[in-house]
């Protein structure tokens, strides 16, 4: 079961220092010699503007721009739970000037959600390195009768299909978070998929849906501002940002869902270029300002090598696809 990685700045700098020990891979001289990045880099985010992935991506890309002296532009290409964005990356050139957001949604859950994908989630990408991990959160509209998870589950069981929960899209960790709740609690709450977390949160605030499973950074400001009510987090344990909000596992033992992201590019990227992009990413993640900003948003920097990401992705596929099948999620 994955745990949210708590990463110290010292560990990040140690990892980066090890890479710097190999000047042909990551030193400033190497960047200059290899001429990467010599121009603007496009970063494709498969989710719309306004959601957690958008905010976290922009924080990271801004820091990478500062460190490299070249602009990293975030292009939002939302739809199909990150699939459209991942497709755009898969069909780009592996030259280092188009990278993007991969991870649990587009590279694992999509396998169990779509009968036919426009890319191979395992083989059509270069997995460059980790970016962040974060839990999801279940929030309720402000005027819902209760925010106590036990009371809500009892109501859901008493009146099947009366209530609705929104998510950022079919096949995302947010969708699976809701279906795991339905399956493990024996309840039926209707799923309303949106094209991204931003529109879903807007409809929750407007009272058009009852609940929302969201990445923590997306709804945290609304929770703190009192616009929505926090119900539970999907991490195995409570989190420091919301110590009074229970983990879903407290009422549904074994429940856990962690969102993780990796920087990806098209398949067959040269190894030395992968090393350079990974090194710049790790250097950005080691920045104290970025770490503080991520902590404010409830996310943890996730330094990981290309090989570590590939193994982690494989392990997640083995863990999650059977859970999706048990929850009744079938490829369509």
Secondary structure, 3 states (H helix, E strand, C coil): CCCCCCCCHHHHHHHHHHHHCCHHHHCHHHHHHHCCCCCCEEEEECCCCCCHHHHHHHHHHHHHHHHHCCCEEEEECCCHHHHHHHHHHHCCCCCCCEEEEEEHHHHHHHHHHCCCCCCCCCCCEEEEEEEEEEEEEEEEECCCCCCCHHHHHHHHHHCCCCCEEEECCCCCHHHHHHHHHHHHHCCCCEEEECCCHHHHHHHHHCCCCCEEEEEHHHHHHHHHCCCEEEEEECCCCCCHHHCCCCEHHHCCCCCCCEEEEEEEEECCCCHHHHHHHHHHHHHHHCCHHHHHHHHHHCCEECCCCHHHHHHHHHHHHHHHHHHHHHCCCCCC
